[in-house]
Amino acid sequence: MYLDNNSTTAVRHEVWETMSPYFQEYYGNPASLQHALGRQAAAALLQARTDIAAVLHCQKQEIFFNSGATESINTVLKGVFQRYALKGKHIIVSTTEHKAVLNCCEELQKLGAEISYLPVDEQGAISLSLLAATIRKDTILVCLMAANNETGALHPIQEIAALCQAKDCLYFCDATQYIGKLPLFLEHIPIDILCLSAHKFHGPKGVGILYIRRKSKPIQVHPLLHGGGQELNFRGGTQNLPLIVGMAKALTLAAEEGYNSTYIRELRDYFEQEICARIPASHIISQDVPRLPNTSMLVVEHLLATEIMSQLPHIALAAGSACSSASRAPSHVLLAQGMTIEKAKASLRVSFSMLNTADEVATLLALLPNVVERLRAQSPIWQLVQAGIIR
């Protein structure tokens, strides 16, 4: 039973059927316009770009294909820092950004970048007034995600974009968790740069998009990869056409189906209501701010999330971000929200998708409380809590 959809999602059958012919039948290089297979590939590439632009409500010339959000983040942070050095070296990020952003910023600091880390409150929300006060004349980039990958908390991207526009600095939005779960109309939100990965919305792994808005004063981003002039000379390397075609299909399906957000939210809300009623000393993180419809970060106090997961080996859950799972350290997101190390390590993420069912939620609700009760019965700490000696 798979409930770790913020880490990755299953490729939908329709997506696989769309992309599979491009591995063996229509395998031409889009740059090889001298023959029919190459021209056919170029046409498929253009159609994918057009379809994605239609979903995101932007121009197809604003879309650049790459390997995914991590590449986009490195491209933007390093590329903007290089191109805008004459204006300044100041970049603003939040303390709850993805590790790809935070680790890249650490590298840029070694090169002279000045990074301001915007704090969040206990719900994961930023202060727009503090952001406004933090932006300076030498601020070259504000990098704030649309939705947090661990808690699902949403940032007010419309207001952030408008603020950055008024302050004349670039806004880069990591929309990796947002796109495919909720609609986004780039013609109405003045986001300058945005990235996403296909595997978060039932597309294939290893492919993504970097969106760069076309403006009268062109946005300057130094390329990360130089090559044969692909992607309007911005990203070298032969395009991975099967994956790009699959990504376009996955995003188009998501939009046509209304992102299934009502159905997924109902699953999530039922789970949260029931699980907190059935497990004493448990609660949902970031429940009081706008969130993704599919994400629940559950704190089961006085237990380790890894202990719980080990007792449910047939259910795919997560203790924080998949990109940080190799680390034994508690979630930097939850610590930034003011949680103790103990509670951060007691946090379990459940993330749903359109492929999950009410029966699966019922199964989890039947199993998880029993596991928690059994583990707590063996815990001296829980006995002390029950006796009122500790809280």
ABEGO torsion letter per residue (X at the ends): XBAAAAABBBBBAAAAAAAAAAAAABABBAABAABAAAAAAAAAAAAAAAAAAAAAGBBAAABBBBAEAAAAAAAAAAAAAAAAAAAEABBBBBAABBAAAAAAAAAAAAAGBBBBBBBBBAAGBBBAAAAAAABBAABABBBBBABBAAAGBBBBAAAAAAAAAAAGBBBBBBAAAABGABBBBAAABBBABBBBBAAAAGBBBGBBBBBBBBBABBBBBBBABBBAGBGGGABBEBBBAAAAAAAAAAAAAAAAAGGGAAAAAAAAAAAAAAAAAABBGBBBBGAABBBBAABBBBBBBGBBAAAAAAABAABBBBBEBAAAAABABBBAAAAAAGBBAAAAAABBBBBBBAABBAAAAAAAAAAAAAAAAAAAAABAAAAAAAAGABX
